[in-house]
């Protein structure tokens, strides 16, 4: 009788674990279907003024698909500068690039994340410029 009771508890635990895994897989499928896990990444290339600079831009649809998040990263930009991120010719934010001697991040590196944006069309140009208007990196969303 006791062994049957122990087996019954083990079966319930196993069934509960299986149910949890099934629910997690279902949640993953729902997120994937909603587009929340589809991330698009495009490179940003250095300009003539900053040929060693590079970066990338990532766009990720937010849950529900009505808005997107935008992440822009810059590497090897002008150390200590504050640069402006322009999307389709419109300034959408700034990035404070790390100065020389910064701990934990290379000089000239930095990033920006924006959420709740309207969907962004393919072919939209993106530039990162200095306060003087000099292009650091640029690219086109695909």
Secondary structure, 3 states (H helix, E strand, C coil): CHHHHHHHHHHHHHHHHHHHHHHHHHHHHHHHHHCCCCEEEEEEEECCCCCCCEEEEEEEECCCCCEEEEEEEEECCCCCCEEEEEECCEEEEEEECCCCCCCCCCCCCEEEEEEEEECCCCCCEEEEECCCCCEEEEEECC
